[in-house]
Amino acid sequence: MNTNSLTASLLSQLQGPGVQQVSQQLGLDQNQASQAVTAALPLLMGALGSNASQPQGAQSLLNALQRDHLGGAGSGGFDLGGILGAVLGGGGGGAATNGAGILGHVFGGQSDQAAQVLGNKTGLDSGKAGQLLAVLAPIVMSFLAQRFAQQGNASELGQALSAEAPPAAAGGIGSLLNAFDQDGDGQFGLSDVMGLLGKR
């Protein structure tokens, strides 16, 4: 993984107390949680990169970051403890902490299938994988809001996210991300998921 990437930067901030809180929430040991988070973050970032690869997709994402997620960034920058506490505490943040709602936009309504794919790669059952994605999605959005929303540059956001998907040669999650658009229609849909599951 590129150590300067958005994924690597966020992952480094999540290691330690962040992963520990996630592991307790999901009932995983810390090592298993760390491995799962390490697999899930590129999946989320790569899917966002796919969505933002078109100018209107990047602009829509930027609009969502500005509308719903700047508050979680805090005036002093990315407030991981605050956003993680709000997400794990179940509440109060509206769209900013609605992990399932965010996943619905990120994966185009195919969140359950994405969780199943992640579960297949990490050994988690699809329920736990789905919970993990729902916990991480608001954190990813808050992180991106702190990085990009105040500048308001959709093309910069799109370019940064487009670099997040690991190459297919990396195997595992990398090849999974590159295989998202199985049918070449530019959308991650059910036919794409079925293609992915067939390649396990």
Salt bridges, closest charged atoms under 4 A:
ASP68 OD2 - ARG67 NH2 3.24
